[in-house]
Protein backbone atom coordinates (compact mmCIF):
# COMPACT_ATOMS: atom_id res chain seq x y z
CA UNK A 1 0.00 0.00 0.00
CA UNK A 2 1.16 3.53 -0.68
CA UNK A 3 -0.32 7.01 -0.52
CA UNK A 4 0.44 10.47 -1.87
CA UNK A 5 -1.69 13.59 -2.00
CA UNK A 6 -5.36 12.64 -2.26
CA UNK A 7 -4.87 9.00 -3.29
CA UNK A 8 -3.89 5.61 -1.95
CA UNK A 9 -2.90 2.63 -4.08
CA UNK A 10 -3.13 -1.02 -3.13
CA UNK A 11 -1.52 -3.91 -5.00
CA UNK A 12 -2.71 -7.46 -4.41
CA UNK A 13 -0.91 -10.57 -5.63
CA UNK A 14 -0.36 -14.20 -4.71
CA UNK A 15 3.40 -13.57 -4.55
CA UNK A 16 5.44 -10.65 -3.14
CA UNK A 17 4.58 -7.28 -4.67
CA UNK A 18 5.66 -3.69 -4.07
CA UNK A 19 3.79 -0.52 -5.00
CA UNK A 20 4.38 3.22 -4.85
CA UNK A 21 2.40 6.32 -5.81
CA UNK A 22 3.81 9.84 -5.96
CA UNK A 23 2.20 13.10 -6.96
CA UNK A 24 4.35 14.93 -9.51
CA UNK A 25 5.63 18.16 -7.99
CA UNK A 26 8.88 20.10 -8.01
CA UNK A 27 11.54 17.48 -7.42
CA UNK A 28 14.69 17.93 -5.37
CA UNK A 29 17.00 16.81 -8.16
CA UNK A 30 19.90 16.47 -5.71
CA UNK A 31 18.27 13.18 -4.68
CA UNK A 32 18.98 11.89 -8.21
CA UNK A 33 22.65 11.84 -7.19
CA UNK A 34 21.73 8.75 -5.15
CA UNK A 35 20.39 6.97 -8.27
CA UNK A 36 22.35 4.68 -10.58
CA UNK A 37 24.17 6.66 -13.30
CA UNK A 38 21.81 5.59 -16.12
CA UNK A 39 18.79 6.63 -14.04
CA UNK A 40 20.40 9.96 -13.15
CA UNK A 41 21.20 10.62 -16.83
CA UNK A 42 17.60 9.77 -17.78
CA UNK A 43 16.18 12.16 -15.15
CA UNK A 44 18.47 15.05 -16.07
CA UNK A 45 18.02 14.63 -19.83
CA UNK A 46 14.57 16.34 -19.94
CA UNK A 47 11.22 16.66 -18.16
CA UNK A 48 13.07 16.48 -14.86
CA UNK A 49 10.07 16.40 -12.50
CA UNK A 50 8.18 13.74 -14.45
CA UNK A 51 11.20 11.54 -15.02
CA UNK A 52 12.34 11.93 -11.42
CA UNK A 53 9.03 10.64 -10.05
CA UNK A 54 8.86 7.90 -12.66
CA UNK A 55 12.24 6.57 -11.47
CA UNK A 56 11.45 7.23 -7.79
CA UNK A 57 8.23 5.18 -7.90
CA UNK A 58 10.00 2.34 -9.71
CA UNK A 59 12.77 2.32 -7.09
CA UNK A 60 10.40 2.44 -4.13
CA UNK A 61 8.12 -0.26 -5.58
CA UNK A 62 11.15 -2.52 -6.12
CA UNK A 63 12.51 -1.94 -2.61
CA UNK A 64 9.08 -2.68 -1.12
CA UNK A 65 8.90 -5.83 -3.25
CA UNK A 66 12.30 -6.91 -1.88
CA UNK A 67 11.10 -6.13 1.66
CA UNK A 68 13.88 -3.66 2.48
CA UNK A 69 12.15 -0.32 2.04
CA UNK A 70 14.40 2.68 1.37
CA UNK A 71 17.15 1.28 3.59
CA UNK A 72 17.82 -1.11 0.70
CA UNK A 73 19.74 1.70 -0.98
CA UNK A 74 18.62 3.81 -3.92
CA UNK A 75 21.95 3.34 -5.67
CA UNK A 76 22.17 -0.43 -5.08
CA UNK A 77 20.37 -1.26 -8.35
CA UNK A 78 19.32 0.17 -11.71
CA UNK A 79 15.59 0.03 -12.54
CA UNK A 80 16.46 -0.35 -16.23
CA UNK A 81 18.23 -3.68 -15.53
CA UNK A 82 15.92 -5.52 -13.13
CA UNK A 83 14.77 -9.09 -13.84
CA UNK A 84 11.50 -8.46 -11.98
CA UNK A 85 8.68 -6.76 -13.82
CA UNK A 86 7.82 -3.16 -13.00
CA UNK A 87 4.67 -1.63 -14.42
CA UNK A 88 4.53 2.16 -14.29
CA UNK A 89 1.63 4.33 -15.33
CA UNK A 90 0.26 7.83 -14.95
CA UNK A 91 -2.95 8.48 -13.05
CA UNK A 92 -3.96 12.14 -13.23
CA UNK A 93 -0.91 14.03 -11.87
CA UNK A 94 0.55 10.92 -10.21
CA UNK A 95 3.01 8.18 -11.14
CA UNK A 96 2.26 4.67 -9.91
CA UNK A 97 4.71 1.77 -10.09
CA UNK A 98 4.09 -1.87 -9.19
CA UNK A 99 6.81 -4.51 -8.98
CA UNK A 100 6.34 -8.27 -8.86
CA UNK A 101 7.11 -11.54 -10.60
CA UNK A 102 3.54 -12.70 -11.23
CA UNK A 103 0.34 -11.00 -12.30
CA UNK A 104 -1.07 -8.49 -9.87
CA UNK A 105 -4.11 -6.31 -9.55
CA UNK A 106 -3.79 -2.62 -8.72
CA UNK A 107 -6.55 -0.37 -7.48
CA UNK A 108 -6.39 3.39 -6.85
CA UNK A 109 -8.74 4.74 -4.19
CA UNK A 110 -9.51 8.21 -2.96
C-alpha positions in Angstrom: 0.0 0.0 0.0 1.2 3.5 -0.7 -0.3 7.0 -0.5 0.4 10.5 -1.9 -1.7 13.6 -2.0 -5.4 12.6 -2.3 -4.9 9.0 -3.3 -3.9 5.6 -1.9 -2.9 2.6 -4.1 -3.1 -1.0 -3.1 -1.5 -3.9 -5.0 -2.7 -7.5 -4.4 -0.9 -10.6 -5.6 -0.4 -14.2 -4.7 3.4 -13.6 -4.5 5.4 -10.7 -3.1 4.6 -7.3 -4.7 5.7 -3.7 -4.1 3.8 -0.5 -5.0 4.4 3.2 -4.9 2.4 6.3 -5.8 3.8 9.8 -6.0 2.2 13.1 -7.0 4.3 14.9 -9.5 5.6 18.2 -8.0 8.9 20.1 -8.0 11.5 17.5 -7.4 14.7 17.9 -5.4 17.0 16.8 -8.2 19.9 16.5 -5.7 18.3 13.2 -4.7 19.0 11.9 -8.2 22.7 11.8 -7.2 21.7 8.7 -5.1 20.4 7.0 -8.3 22.4 4.7 -10.6 24.2 6.7 -13.3 21.8 5.6 -16.1 18.8 6.6 -14.0 20.4 10.0 -13.2 21.2 10.6 -16.8 17.6 9.8 -17.8 16.2 12.2 -15.1 18.5 15.0 -16.1 18.0 14.6 -19.8 14.6 16.3 -19.9 11.2 16.7 -18.2 13.1 16.5 -14.9 10.1 16.4 -12.5 8.2 13.7 -14.4 11.2 11.5 -15.0 12.3 11.9 -11.4 9.0 10.6 -10.0 8.9 7.9 -12.7 12.2 6.6 -11.5 11.4 7.2 -7.8 8.2 5.2 -7.9 10.0 2.3 -9.7 12.8 2.3 -7.1 10.4 2.4 -4.1 8.1 -0.3 -5.6 11.1 -2.5 -6.1 12.5 -1.9 -2.6 9.1 -2.7 -1.1 8.9 -5.8 -3.3 12.3 -6.9 -1.9 11.1 -6.1 1.7 13.9 -3.7 2.5 12.2 -0.3 2.0 14.4 2.7 1.4 17.1 1.3 3.6 17.8 -1.1 0.7 19.7 1.7 -1.0 18.6 3.8 -3.9 22.0 3.3 -5.7 22.2 -0.4 -5.1 20.4 -1.3 -8.3 19.3 0.2 -11.7 15.6 0.0 -12.5 16.5 -0.3 -16.2 18.2 -3.7 -15.5 15.9 -5.5 -13.1 14.8 -9.1 -13.8 11.5 -8.5 -12.0 8.7 -6.8 -13.8 7.8 -3.2 -13.0 4.7 -1.6 -14.4 4.5 2.2 -14.3 1.6 4.3 -15.3 0.3 7.8 -15.0 -3.0 8.5 -13.1 -4.0 12.1 -13.2 -0.9 14.0 -11.9 0.6 10.9 -10.2 3.0 8.2 -11.1 2.3 4.7 -9.9 4.7 1.8 -10.1 4.1 -1.9 -9.2 6.8 -4.5 -9.0 6.3 -8.3 -8.9 7.1 -11.5 -10.6 3.5 -12.7 -11.2 0.3 -11.0 -12.3 -1.1 -8.5 -9.9 -4.1 -6.3 -9.5 -3.8 -2.6 -8.7 -6.5 -0.4 -7.5 -6.4 3.4 -6.9 -8.7 4.7 -4.2 -9.5 8.2 -3.0 
